[in-house]
């Protein structure tokens, strides 16, 4: 399930049945599906819809990973809420949605579902936030274990857990073999945490999915490749050195108005970079 993937959150104005052949024609190896109100709407999609999408993926030879970052899928007025950090009734809605995504992963043959902490109510202490997060993640991992799906936890700038140096505490407290790390290399610049390639090496053993996008230091803004300050040659070297074979996922959710052109430019850039570092992923 390795190779280059593209997140459907960067195709907000396209039908999924148009996205899949387009990405296949460009040479992508997989689709990172973000179930959303316009893409396999979790509240309205039928089993027939899911089967049709799997058939479409298989017809075009694409693998799939599931992302859960839909902004308003649960609440039309509050971005990314409710979260696992909210009081129990609201947190249960988020957990049910995440379990639904795990079930979808099983139905589509995806091996990993990526999640994040979100934010909680105003004034929530860090201790309470982490306690609720650990409870939710442990329950999700137990559910995923029954479907043979892994959970990739992604530190996200602006959320309760935003840096990868917080990941070891999450891993140890959840203590479930299904839980791994989803790393966005651009976030390492956004939070000022450090060199993305070095951070990748530190956490390589836990890595499930690697998100690729350009960034500038101190700013959480996903940029097209070449528009920021990230050293992708160094990232490619790190990927090769640690032997990571999972999805390399382009995540450019704010580029939907130029989706086809951006997807084409992205895979061209990544192939050149990885080929220069001797990667077998870049024919």
TIBAPA-458679 format. One line per 2 residues: number of its first residue (from 1); for each residue x, z, y negated of N, C-alpha, C, O, CB. Coordinates in steps of 0.001 Angstrom, whole numbers, plus 500000, padded with zeros to 6 digits. Last residue first. Glycine has a CB too. Layout:
NUM> X:Z:Y:X:Z:Y:X:Z:Y:X:Z:Y:X:Z:Y | ...
END
This chain:
283> 509278:489319:494100:509742:488056:494688:510119:487041:493625:510528:485927:493952:508671:487471:495593 | 509688:492423:493864:509582:491384:492848:510132:490070:493403:511303:489745:493205:510339:491794:491558
281> 510180:494340:495699:508801:494228:495234:508611:493048:494298:507476:492704:493969:508378:495504:494541 | 512809:494655:496229:512092:493735:497107:510641:493568:496683:509932:492736:497249:512156:494222:498545
279> 514998:494858:493429:513849:495353:494168:513240:494270:495033:513161:493109:494630:512810:495904:493220 | 517217:494533:491772:517344:494262:493187:516172:494706:494033:516326:494912:495237:518549:494897:493686
277> 516853:494737:489115:517397:495925:489779:517435:495766:491300:517655:496734:492028:516572:497152:489411 | 515663:492362:488473:517000:492613:487933:517676:493813:488584:518903:493908:488611:516923:492826:486438
275> 513178:492774:489610:514093:491792:490226:515524:492034:489753:516473:491926:490528:513655:490338:489885 | 512108:494561:487794:512407:495033:489145:513324:494060:489878:514157:494480:490681:511114:495232:489938
273> 511922:492866:485499:512650:494139:485461:513049:494580:486861:514205:494935:487092:511799:495226:484793 | 510367:490706:486390:511702:490468:485842:512541:491742:485889:513713:491713:486265:511605:489949:484398
271> 508025:492045:487163:508799:491293:488149:510223:491061:487660:511177:491203:488426:508122:489953:488453 | 507197:493081:484699:507591:493984:485775:508398:493267:486847:509354:493829:487382:506364:494624:486395
269> 506593:490720:483216:507597:491669:482749:508112:492528:483903:509321:492686:484070:507017:492560:481643 | 504535:489640:484804:505742:488858:484544:506892:489778:484113:508021:489634:484583:505470:487787:483458
267> 502655:491626:484646:503295:491389:485950:504534:490523:485784:505488:490660:486549:502307:490720:486933 | 502075:491480:481851:502558:492708:482481:503262:492431:483797:504353:492948:484038:501408:493667:482709
265> 501054:488965:481328:502323:489348:480711:502925:490566:481400:504146:490673:481520:502126:489634:479221 | 498662:489199:482833:499660:488179:483158:501032:488544:482585:502046:488444:483275:499214:486809:482625
263> 497362:491289:481508:497691:491430:482931:498753:490416:483346:499647:490741:484127:496428:491256:483795 | 497061:490103:478993:497891:491297:479136:498293:491517:480588:499432:491888:480870:497153:492525:478606
261> 495307:488008:479556:496644:487709:479038:497576:488900:479205:498753:488728:479522:496570:487307:477565 | 493074:489486:480435:493709:488493:481305:495130:488188:480852:496048:488118:481669:492885:487208:481334
259> 492514:491293:478174:492813:491745:479535:493567:490712:480363:494606:491034:480941:491538:492107:480238 | 492087:491705:475518:493087:490702:475896:493469:490877:477364:494614:490636:477746:494344:490808:474993
257> 490262:493706:475438:489927:492486:474690:490924:491364:474965:490642:490200:474679:489881:492780:473189 | 491449:495832:476807:490431:495028:477481:490096:493737:476748:489683:492764:477380:489183:495836:477651
255> 493371:497703:476244:493722:496292:476087:492680:495365:476714:492999:494242:477104:495085:496024:476705 | 493236:500348:476784:492791:499913:475458:493103:498438:475181:493097:497991:474033:493441:500777:474393
253> 494323:500859:479256:492870:500937:479122:492365:500451:477772:491175:500170:477630:492418:502346:479341 | 496552:500130:481106:496425:499743:479698:494943:499684:479348:494377:498606:479167:497123:498364:479417
251> 498576:500683:483599:497413:501350:483010:497386:501098:481502:498089:501750:480731:497440:502878:483308 | 499769:499446:486593:499690:499188:485154:498423:499838:484621:497328:499583:485121:499705:497651:484846
249> 501311:501148:489190:500028:500791:488575:500137:500614:487065:500550:501528:486352:498990:501853:488886 | 502527:500925:492167:503070:500871:490810:501958:500283:489941:501705:499078:489960:504418:500005:490731
247> 501852:502790:495134:501402:501877:494086:502159:502053:492771:502402:503173:492321:499928:502070:493845 | 504851:503620:497098:503441:503662:496740:503096:502709:495620:503932:501912:495194:503053:505048:496352
245> 507457:503943:497782:506784:502749:498295:505300:502726:497967:504564:501896:498501:506968:502655:499787 | 510572:505023:496657:509117:505161:496508:508440:503853:496891:508800:502787:496392:508738:505563:495055
243> 513319:505436:496902:512589:504784:497983:511085:504920:497884:510391:504931:498901:513036:505331:499279 | 514977:506321:494969:514237:507352:495712:513428:506754:496850:512902:507492:497682:513314:508120:494776
241> 516021:503870:494046:516915:504898:494577:516172:505941:495410:516678:506393:496437:517649:505582:493439 | 513786:502452:493093:514548:501944:494219:515392:503041:494865:515468:503130:496090:515436:500795:493773
239> 512997:504112:490985:512048:503784:492051:512786:503314:493297:512461:503717:494413:511056:502704:491581 | 515319:503997:489400:514905:505262:490009:513944:505020:491167:514065:505653:492215:514250:506173:488964
237> 515274:501327:488590:516395:501826:489391:516013:503111:490115:516336:503296:491288:517627:502066:488506 | 512904:501356:487092:512994:500523:488293:514140:500978:489192:513996:501012:490414:513180:499049:487909
235> 513704:503072:485012:512603:503454:485905:512667:502660:487197:512504:503220:488281:511242:503239:485218 | 515692:501508:483837:516049:502799:484416:514966:503285:485378:515271:503842:486433:516277:503835:483308
233> 514129:499390:482966:515210:499123:483912:515620:500413:484614:515865:500426:485820:516423:498489:483194 | 512500:500602:481106:511924:500260:482405:512974:499841:483423:512732:499928:484627:510914:499157:482243
231> 512589:502861:478833:513610:502083:479522:513116:501770:480936:513291:502573:481853:514972:502851:479559 | 510322:502848:476110:510623:503263:477476:511614:502310:478130:511491:501092:477997:509341:503341:478305
229> 509342:502406:473586:510750:502758:473711:511161:503124:475129:512251:503661:475330:511063:503893:472798 | 507074:499629:473145:507488:501015:472959:508971:501190:473223:509756:500249:473100:506690:501932:473866
227> 506560:497048:473770:506112:497502:472453:506528:498941:472162:506349:499418:471041:504607:497377:472349 | 507244:496457:476350:508079:495913:475296:507702:496364:473909:508434:496101:472955:508040:494453:475346
225> 503993:496423:477625:505421:496484:477903:506218:495773:476811:505906:494652:476411:505725:495866:479273 | 501515:497943:475510:501963:496871:476390:503485:496936:476526:504174:497446:475643:501513:495481:475848
223> 500940:501505:475441:501337:500250:474811:501693:499216:475870:502115:499556:476976:502524:500473:473859 | 499003:504258:475017:499471:503325:476020:499708:501964:475382:498786:501348:474849:498467:503218:477178
221> 499889:507028:473292:499242:505727:473104:499844:504753:474106:501037:504454:474058:499416:505204:471634 | 500739:509789:472203:500047:509406:473430:499233:508150:473159:498046:508213:472840:499136:510559:473948
219> 503892:510323:470879:502585:509704:470619:501951:509292:471943:502546:508540:472715:502726:508472:469668 | 506486:511174:471383:505597:512042:470630:504214:511501:470357:503428:512151:469668:506216:512362:469371
217> 508009:507979:471606:508140:509434:471691:507132:510166:470813:506945:509822:469645:509541:509848:471302 | 505813:505406:472800:506807:505865:471841:506873:507389:471914:505876:508027:472253:506466:505381:470391
215> 505410:503513:475866:505054:504576:474924:506154:504727:473882:507271:504243:474057:504819:505918:475664 | 504027:501354:478409:505042:501687:477412:504504:502750:476460:503293:502873:476271:505477:500426:476628
213> 503333:502071:481826:502880:501634:480505:503960:502042:479527:504723:502972:479788:501476:502254:480116 | 502462:502849:485083:503430:502169:484238:502767:501683:482955:501763:500972:482995:504070:500994:484988
211> 502185:505445:487432:501546:504676:486374:502616:504114:485446:503558:504812:485070:500535:505549:485585 | 502494:505831:490829:503274:505767:489598:502556:504873:488602:502333:503692:488869:504710:505246:489870
209> 501332:508095:493301:501076:506899:492502:501942:506980:491255:502114:508056:490683:499556:506766:492131 | 502656:510215:494663:501664:509396:495353:501442:508053:494646:501372:507008:495292:500343:510155:495456
207> 505481:512324:494989:504839:511225:494272:503884:510427:495166:504242:510018:496270:505896:510298:493694 | 507034:514318:495953:505609:514611:495807:504802:513408:495326:503574:513469:495262:505420:515760:494848
205> 509619:513404:495900:509058:513780:497201:507558:514009:497142:506876:513908:498161:509737:515027:497719 | 510189:513008:493162:509965:511860:494051:509277:512240:495353:508444:511488:495858:511279:511189:494362
203> 510745:514634:491034:509473:514838:491727:509170:513759:492764:508026:513612:493195:508356:514892:490724 | 513245:513819:490099:513017:515234:490404:511798:515413:491301:511808:516236:492216:512839:516039:489111
201> 512851:511088:489558:513754:511502:490630:513485:512942:491060:513497:513248:492252:515209:511352:490185 | 511107:511255:487359:510670:510593:488605:511541:511040:489770:511030:511338:490850:510726:509046:488460
199> 512822:512377:485506:511669:513155:485970:511129:512571:487270:510739:513310:488174:510560:513184:484893 | 514565:510229:485108:515072:511492:485646:513947:512346:486207:514097:512968:487259:515823:512267:484569
197> 512803:508370:484021:513492:508063:485271:514031:509334:485922:513961:509493:487141:514634:507072:485021 | 511931:509622:481607:510994:509352:482703:511685:509084:484041:511202:509524:485084:510127:508172:482346
195> 513487:512264:479997:513699:510919:480495:512793:510641:481694:512873:511348:482699:515169:510716:480874 | 511045:514501:478472:512380:514059:478860:512383:512634:479376:511413:511895:479214:512948:514980:479909
193> 508834:515480:477087:509372:516235:478216:510769:515794:478615:511584:516609:479046:508457:516108:479393 | 507295:514540:475060:508653:514946:474739:509342:515675:475869:510314:516400:475653:508648:515806:473532
191> 504849:513491:475577:504927:514954:475510:506313:515446:475114:506496:516636:474860:504540:515555:476844 | 505490:510752:475594:504443:511264:474703:504546:512772:474521:504347:513274:473415:503065:510904:475248
189> 507363:510461:477635:507771:510277:476238:506766:510899:475288:507146:511507:474288:507938:508793:475918 | 505753:510984:479809:506980:511775:479644:507530:511636:478232:508099:512583:477691:508043:511343:480666
187> 503813:509075:479694:503453:510429:479278:504690:511303:479074:504679:512238:478273:502529:511068:480311 | 505003:506848:480857:504847:506905:479412:504527:508291:478899:504923:508650:477790:503781:505966:478986
185> 504791:507336:483593:506114:507398:482968:506018:507490:481447:506854:508134:480813:506938:506177:483360 | 502673:509338:485246:502646:508272:484246:503951:508358:483470:504194:509340:482768:501394:508393:483290
183> 502315:510258:488583:503165:510337:487392:502976:509115:486524:503100:507985:486996:504638:510482:487781 | 500600:512243:490740:500546:510937:490087:501301:511071:488772:500956:511910:487940:499057:510451:489857
181> 501473:514169:493552:501614:513942:492117:501394:512478:491769:501935:511586:492422:502991:514392:491640 | 499268:515639:496022:500541:515118:495553:500476:514864:494065:499537:515291:493393:500918:513838:496298
179> 497532:517274:498552:497774:517187:497109:499184:516695:496831:500164:517250:497329:497549:518550:496437 | 497317:517670:501236:496712:516460:500693:497051:516246:499212:496871:515146:498688:495208:516517:500871
177> 498348:520175:501834:499185:518994:502076:498600:517694:501545:499323:516706:501415:499428:518851:503539 | 498029:522726:499422:497332:521883:500389:498123:520599:500586:498535:519982:499604:495882:521573:499922
175> 498411:524675:497292:499004:524801:498634:498225:524018:499690:497816:524567:500713:499071:526270:499039 | 497711:525591:494780:496705:524902:495604:497134:524922:497066:496322:525157:497962:496499:523437:495121
173> 500123:526767:493993:498899:527563:494006:497787:526905:494823:497010:527594:495485:498422:527797:492587 | 502028:524732:494218:502196:525961:494991:500907:526767:495060:500626:527390:496084:503302:526811:494391
171> 501017:522758:492455:501249:522464:493879:501300:523739:494716:500695:523817:495785:502553:521679:494053 | 501070:524155:490026:499805:523655:490578:499952:523416:492077:499102:523829:492866:499367:522347:489862
169> 503820:524592:489754:502907:525732:489841:501572:525308:490440:501006:526022:491269:502691:526357:488453 | 504832:521917:489604:505166:522794:490740:504251:524003:490878:503933:524408:491996:506581:523271:490609
167> 503675:520890:487095:503200:520473:488400:503591:521422:489526:502737:521720:490361:503714:519115:488701 | 504836:521413:484729:503773:522327:485134:503296:522041:486561:502596:522856:487161:502601:522229:484163
165> 506488:519324:484294:507136:520583:484650:506124:521683:484974:506502:522759:485439:508042:521036:483519 | 504806:517301:483493:505146:517366:484912:505884:518651:485268:505906:519035:486437:505990:516167:485300
163> 502149:518271:481279:503545:517965:481543:503860:518112:483024:503265:518934:483721:504455:518869:480716 | 499506:519078:480977:499910:517815:480376:501349:517406:480670:501737:516286:480339:499722:517892:478913
161> 496720:520695:481651:498018:520470:482289:498497:519098:481843:497964:518076:482274:497927:520568:483868 | 494649:520408:479813:495164:521739:480114:496529:521682:480799:497390:522525:480550:494176:522493:480991
159> 495470:517527:477747:494641:518269:478688:495301:519614:479008:496392:519908:478518:494413:517448:479984 | 497306:516282:476160:496081:516741:475528:495150:517496:476437:494150:518052:475983:495367:515603:474968
157> 498582:514165:478721:498715:514736:477384:497367:515096:476774:496410:514326:476854:499443:513769:476478 | 498308:515067:482071:497769:514169:481042:497897:514816:479671:497375:515912:479465:496289:513815:481335
155> 499386:514952:485420:499480:515624:484122:499135:514634:483009:499615:513500:483008:500904:516218:483906 | 497471:514151:488186:498196:513556:487061:498221:514479:485847:497163:514767:485289:497567:512221:486680
153> 497522:514317:491655:497223:515051:490419:498106:514532:489297:499328:514476:489429:497428:516580:490611 | 496095:512587:494185:497233:512546:493281:496863:513226:491975:495977:512755:491262:497690:511094:493030
151> 495090:513234:497420:494761:513459:496014:496050:513435:495202:496988:514175:495497:494003:514811:495817 | 494382:511126:500280:495237:512017:499508:494744:512123:498069:494070:511227:497562:496689:511525:499539
149> 492118:511056:503013:492478:510548:501682:493339:511586:500983:493071:512784:501073:491205:510219:500833 | 490580:511605:505322:491935:511061:505424:492351:510367:504125:492863:509248:504136:492027:510078:506601
147> 488325:513005:505185:488156:511560:505061:489506:510842:505146:489567:509616:505053:487454:511217:503738 | 489001:515636:505268:488059:515166:506271:487852:513667:506255:487276:513106:507187:486755:515840:506084
145> 490532:515841:503007:491192:515916:504299:490297:515399:505410:490771:514799:506375:491613:517340:504591 | 488734:515930:500931:489488:514691:501151:490158:514680:502521:490328:513619:503123:490542:514510:500057
143> 487862:518602:501095:486914:517508:501301:487660:516222:501665:487269:515512:502591:486049:517291:500034 | 490249:519881:500497:489585:520144:501780:488603:519032:502111:488518:518577:503252:488857:521500:501748
141> 490647:518894:497908:491591:518550:498966:490995:518795:500352:491213:518008:501273:492879:519352:498803 | 488501:520119:496570:488571:518663:496657:489510:518235:497778:489196:517307:498523:489033:518065:495321
139> 489202:522803:496779:487959:522337:497397:487981:520825:497571:487533:520306:498594:486746:522756:496553 | 491568:522734:495282:491613:523127:496691:490362:522651:497422:490445:522154:498545:491756:524655:496821
137> 490611:522001:492770:491508:521104:493493:491568:521453:494972:491615:520563:495821:492905:521153:492889 | 489022:524264:492102:488435:522935:492213:489305:521987:493023:488800:521250:493869:488196:522359:490840
135> 490944:526326:492083:489765:526418:492954:489169:525039:493186:488846:524677:494317:488705:527360:492345 | 492669:525362:490097:493150:525546:491463:491983:525614:492443:492040:525018:493519:494003:526817:491566
133> 490984:525444:487836:491554:524182:488303:491991:524299:489759:491703:523413:490565:492744:523767:487420 | 490464:528166:487560:489358:527251:487864:489878:525915:488401:489285:525329:489306:488497:527016:486609
131> 493106:529018:487014:492368:529562:488152:491226:528627:488548:491041:528331:489728:491820:530963:487821 | 493721:527635:484680:494451:527324:485905:493729:527852:487140:493739:527210:488190:495856:527902:485839
129> 491886:528866:482901:491872:527425:483126:492555:527071:484440:492021:526289:485226:492553:526698:481967 | 492677:531538:482953:491358:531175:483477:491296:529690:483786:490729:529285:484801:490254:531553:482480
127> 495255:531250:481815:495074:531839:483134:493748:531460:483753:493683:531101:484929:495183:533333:483054 | 494736:530229:479299:495436:529395:480272:495245:529938:481682:495091:529171:482632:496930:529311:479934
125> 491381:530893:478136:492777:531264:478338:493411:530343:479367:492722:529752:480200:492897:532735:478781 | 489254:529145:475933:489576:529480:477318:491063:529812:477455:491909:529082:476939:489195:528316:478260
123> 488593:528271:473419:488994:529661:473584:489333:530070:474995:489667:531230:475237:487936:530526:473094 | 486202:525897:474462:487042:526426:473397:487360:527900:473662:486493:528669:474077:486351:526257:472026
121> 486257:524994:477971:485578:525457:476762:486580:525958:475727:487678:526392:476077:484576:526564:477104 | 488843:522671:479080:487740:523590:479280:487096:523981:477963:487365:523357:476937:488213:524822:480013
119> 489941:519384:480124:489985:520543:479238:488757:521400:479492:487761:520934:480044:490059:520110:477746 | 491687:517887:482928:490676:517926:481877:490913:519116:480965:491954:519770:481028:489266:517986:482480
117> 493469:517500:485100:492852:518813:484861:491643:518739:483945:490665:519455:484161:493867:519759:484267 | 492895:514602:487229:493645:515378:486242:492889:516660:485947:491801:516885:486476:493875:514561:484938
115> 493416:512321:490037:492588:513204:489210:493495:513879:488184:494717:513750:488252:491829:514273:490088 | 493309:509556:492277:494015:510273:491215:493043:511071:490359:491976:510575:489994:494806:509294:490340
113> 493300:509101:495693:492432:509246:494526:493191:510085:493494:493656:511184:493796:491044:509913:494911 | 494479:506974:498293:494735:507980:497266:493681:507919:496169:493231:506845:495770:496131:507790:496667
111> 493843:504969:500061:494481:506160:500607:494653:507275:499585:494944:508411:499961:495815:505799:501176 | 490965:502935:500598:491990:503450:499694:492543:504751:500245:491807:505547:500827:491423:503659:498270
109> 488849:501868:501990:490152:501850:502622:491285:502279:501711:492450:502019:502012:490428:500497:503136 | 486344:502132:500986:487099:500942:500570:488449:500830:501256:489128:499811:501125:487300:500955:499076
107> 485459:504543:502009:484668:503345:502286:485434:502062:501972:485211:501030:502605:483378:503379:501486 | 487359:506294:500930:487260:506105:502368:486526:504830:502734:486922:504119:503658:486571:507281:502993
105> 486692:506021:498212:488023:505642:498690:488003:505401:500196:488565:504418:500680:489056:506730:498339 | 484129:507110:498241:484301:505698:497919:485660:505206:498407:485770:504106:498949:484158:505465:496404
103> 484860:509762:498746:484037:509034:499717:484160:507532:499513:484279:506771:500473:482568:509461:499606 | 486196:510214:496354:486921:510305:497621:486154:509570:498715:486743:508840:499512:487146:511783:498019
101> 484087:509984:494550:485192:509037:494468:486035:509052:495742:486536:508009:496162:486066:509351:493258 | 482596:512188:495341:482002:510864:495456:483091:509787:495412:483025:508801:496146:480970:510636:494331
99> 484346:514166:494570:484078:513984:495997:483443:512624:496252:483723:511983:497265:483166:515103:496524 | 484093:513826:491813:485383:513573:492454:485217:513385:493958:485878:512535:494554:486357:514724:492170
97> 481397:514575:491499:481837:513226:491128:483157:512884:491818:483321:511784:492344:481988:513106:489593 | 481552:517236:492307:480699:516313:493057:481089:514864:492757:481109:514025:493657:479208:516551:492716
95> 483216:518250:490312:483674:518240:491693:482853:517268:492527:483402:516553:493365:483600:519643:492291 | 481523:517947:488082:482797:517219:488152:483290:517149:489593:483735:516093:490043:483862:517892:487256
93> 479478:519703:488843:479163:518286:488601:480433:517449:488665:480428:516360:489239:478467:518100:487226 | 480832:522112:488948:480289:521572:490194:479920:520099:490038:480034:519328:490991:479061:522379:490635
91> 481299:522607:486283:482439:522261:487134:481965:521650:488449:482625:520769:489000:483305:523504:487408 | 478699:523362:485574:479260:522110:485063:480448:521669:485904:480590:520483:486206:479681:522266:483595
89> 478390:525800:487004:477430:524701:487192:477974:523356:486705:477744:522327:487341:476132:525017:486461 | 480868:527345:486199:480588:526873:487551:479563:525728:487644:479851:524743:488323:480107:528015:488364
87> 482438:526179:483142:481706:527157:483952:481154:526520:485219:480994:525302:485296:480566:527777:483140 | 485325:523900:483408:484091:524387:482801:483438:525461:483674:483837:525642:484824:483114:523223:482571
85> 487384:522782:484746:487671:524013:484008:486433:524613:483364:486487:525721:482831:488707:523748:482946 | 486705:520356:485755:486826:521452:486717:487065:522795:486035:486959:523839:486678:487955:521166:487690
83> 484491:519225:483111:485713:519193:483897:485683:520317:484933:484751:521121:484972:486957:519318:482983 | 481734:517106:481975:482403:518374:482238:483645:518180:483096:483838:517137:483721:481447:519344:482915
81> 484089:515126:480092:483440:516403:480401:482182:516133:481223:481629:515035:481164:483092:517189:479094 | 485252:512841:478990:485898:513523:480120:485322:514915:480411:486028:515780:480929:487379:513646:479852
79> 483574:513152:475941:484597:512443:476701:485214:513353:477760:485639:514472:477474:485685:511907:475761 | 480235:513519:475550:481482:514290:475601:482478:513583:476513:482243:513439:477713:481221:515744:476098
77> 477942:512007:475691:478319:512522:474371:479673:513219:474359:480216:513489:473288:477267:513477:473881 | 477324:511302:478280:477475:510229:477296:477956:510702:475927:478337:509883:475090:476174:509519:477135
75> 478851:512512:481064:478195:512990:479845:478398:511947:478757:479534:511718:478342:478756:514387:479398 | 479954:511083:483171:479135:512256:483460:478351:512746:482252:477285:513341:482411:480003:513365:483975
73> 481298:508928:482066:480498:508686:483255:479580:509865:483583:478536:509674:484206:481404:508393:484432 | 482996:508561:479933:481658:509104:479677:480728:508964:480877:479509:508890:480718:481042:508414:478479
71> 485536:507711:480976:485425:508624:479837:484058:509304:479722:483984:510501:479442:485710:507876:478569 | 487151:507699:484093:486037:507179:483289:485674:508188:482200:485522:509378:482475:484800:506874:484185
69> 489312:508357:485779:489401:508623:484350:488290:508047:483497:488460:507914:482285:490665:508116:483857 | 490046:508242:488450:488802:508948:488093:488714:509237:486596:488119:510233:486186:488700:510258:488872
67> 491036:505625:490722:491299:506443:489535:489979:507064:489077:488914:506483:489289:491951:505588:488384 | 492047:504634:493913:490931:505054:493071:491430:505956:491947:492151:506924:492186:489860:505779:493908
65> 493476:501589:495070:493619:503010:494838:492522:503395:493864:492101:502563:493060:495048:503380:494293 | 493760:498863:497347:493029:499558:496282:493408:501039:496258:493631:501653:497301:491501:499397:496475
63> 495004:495505:498044:494786:496913:498355:494094:497587:497173:493869:496967:496133:496129:497623:498688 | 493954:492155:498579:494355:493208:497654:494063:494599:498224:493007:494832:498811:493642:493031:496317
61> 493139:489693:499702:494353:490349:500161:494862:491451:499266:496070:491674:499186:495406:489357:500320 | 490757:488556:499180:491859:488193:498286:493151:488942:498613:494137:488835:497885:491466:488465:496847
59> 489127:489650:501072:489191:488193:500995:490368:487726:500142:490908:486640:500353:487889:487639:500430 | 489328:492351:500458:489951:491856:501680:490108:490340:501651:491100:489805:502144:489134:492272:502895
57> 487825:492448:498071:489239:492835:498089:489951:492235:499299:491042:491679:499175:489378:494371:498100 | 485311:491633:499090:485983:490846:498052:487476:491163:498022:488302:490252:497954:485352:491120:496671
55> 484722:493711:500826:484845:492362:501352:485595:491467:500372:486414:490642:500776:483465:491780:501655 | 484508:495770:498966:485570:495802:499966:485799:494413:500556:486939:493997:500759:485230:496805:501080
53> 482237:494891:497588:483507:494984:496876:484665:495039:497865:485703:494419:497630:483526:496220:495958 | 480296:495026:499581:480595:493724:498973:481940:493759:498250:482696:492788:498287:479477:493315:497992
51> 480233:497773:500039:480676:496870:501104:481055:495506:500541:482031:494901:500983:479581:496715:502165 | 479194:498592:497567:480520:499032:497996:481068:498111:499081:482234:497718:499041:480469:500482:498504
49> 476660:497423:497594:477599:497101:496519:479031:497439:496938:479959:496668:496692:477225:497862:495229 | 475542:498687:499816:475767:497245:499874:476749:496810:498790:477579:495932:499024:474439:496485:499726
47> 475290:501312:498861:476248:501019:499940:476538:499529:500075:477658:499146:500411:475721:501551:501263 | 475024:500921:495238:474463:501089:496569:475541:500887:497633:476603:500342:497332:473301:500108:496789
45> 475426:502531:492091:475895:501589:493103:475322:501939:494471:475159:503111:494809:477428:501576:493157 | 474667:504555:490314:473716:503492:490635:474153:502547:491744:473320:501824:492289:473449:502702:489424
43> 476585:506384:489668:475201:506857:489677:474229:505811:490205:473083:506137:490515:474790:507270:488285 | 478996:504999:489627:478774:506011:490668:477335:506494:490764:476906:506963:491819:479662:507184:490420
41> 479200:501604:489229:478632:502809:488612:478328:503855:489681:477489:503621:490551:477347:502464:487818 | 481109:499479:489512:480622:500279:490639:480114:501630:490156:480559:502675:490632:481732:500473:491688
39> 481529:499471:486254:482287:499064:487436:481941:499976:488609:482420:501107:488689:483813:499096:487153 | 480209:500593:484160:480164:499137:484254:480909:498604:485477:480916:497395:485709:480744:498526:483001
37> 480609:503290:484364:479235:502843:484145:479096:501329:484286:477993:500828:484506:478759:503277:482768 | 483078:503407:487024:482586:503690:485677:481192:503100:485536:480663:502489:486465:483547:503115:484590
35> 485961:503858:488905:484503:503780:488951:483925:504233:487612:484248:505317:487127:483938:504643:490113 | 488741:502158:488629:488158:503292:487927:486642:503156:487988:486073:502405:487195:488661:503368:486447
33> 490996:500965:490951:489587:500962:490550:489227:502269:489856:489388:503350:490423:488675:500739:491771 | 493604:499081:490942:493340:500501:490696:491937:500579:490117:491721:500292:488940:494416:501154:489719
31> 494362:496669:493322:493491:497027:492205:493420:498547:492135:493202:499215:493146:492061:496397:492364 | 497387:494922:494332:496250:495804:494482:495503:496020:493189:495942:495616:492113:496691:497109:495027
29> 499313:493067:493828:499143:493489:495215:497910:494357:495424:497439:494514:496550:500363:494235:495673 | 499176:490148:491733:499123:491598:491946:498866:491889:493421:498291:491082:494151:498022:492251:491061
27> 499140:487446:491147:500149:487946:492065:500188:489449:492225:501139:489981:492798:501457:487491:491627 | 497181:486140:489820:498364:486492:489047:499480:487067:489925:500628:487162:489492:497995:487490:487966
25> 495239:485993:491771:495884:484756:491340:497153:485029:490548:498097:484240:490595:494926:483928:490506 | 494451:488687:491823:495080:488084:493001:495832:486819:492616:496947:486595:493088:494027:487769:494077
23> 493261:488935:489322:494478:489697:489618:495205:489119:490833:496434:489071:490861:494138:491179:489861 | 491092:487159:489719:492040:486952:488627:493353:487674:488905:494430:487099:488745:491442:487435:487300
21> 489643:488250:491847:490366:486973:492029:491378:486702:490929:492412:486081:491177:489382:485824:492089 | 488893:490773:490466:489654:490720:491715:490344:489376:491910:491555:489361:492126:488741:491002:492892
19> 487344:490176:488170:488655:490819:488051:489492:490606:489308:490678:490290:489215:488492:492318:487780 | 484922:489188:489008:485830:488273:488316:487246:488853:488225:488227:488109:488207:485298:487964:486910
17> 483730:491348:490151:483871:490158:490989:484708:489067:490322:485153:488131:490986:482504:489609:491336 | 483626:493099:487983:484607:493327:489032:484804:492085:489903:485920:491804:490342:484183:494505:489892
15> 483365:491542:484789:482745:491950:486042:483832:492135:487090:484836:491421:487090:481691:490909:486512 | 484897:492756:481760:484832:491822:482871:484023:492410:484020:483994:493627:484208:486238:491455:483343
13> 485449:494586:479853:484477:493552:479496:484337:492492:480584:483727:491447:480358:484877:492892:478190 | 487436:496255:480792:486113:496830:480518:485048:495785:480241:483858:496068:480381:486197:497765:479349
11> 489950:496227:482040:489069:495060:482127:487624:495484:481853:486709:495118:482590:489184:494381:483524 | 491316:498557:482181:491814:497565:481233:491049:496255:481282:491443:495279:480644:493262:497302:481490
9> 490239:499853:484265:489845:500335:482938:490403:499451:481838:490005:499580:480680:490312:501772:482732 | 491404:498817:486531:490218:498126:486014:489725:498685:484694:488877:498068:484049:489110:498195:487020
7> 494908:498574:486642:493738:499455:486526:492562:498708:485898:492708:498051:484867:494083:500708:485686 | 496774:496871:489057:496289:496881:487668:494988:497673:487613:494086:497471:488427:496076:495420:487125
5> 499848:497120:490946:498394:497236:490821:498033:497179:489331:498878:497409:488465:497868:498570:491484 | 502510:496075:492960:501974:496185:491610:500443:496150:491617:499831:495266:492216:502524:495059:490730
3> 503550:498019:495866:503433:496832:495042:502802:497134:493703:502583:498292:493348:502638:495783:495756 | 502102:499562:498862:502958:499483:497699:502709:498229:496887:501785:497465:497168:504393:499543:498115
1> 500817:500000:501204:500000:500000:500000:500856:500000:498738:500391:500392:497668:499073:501202:499999
END
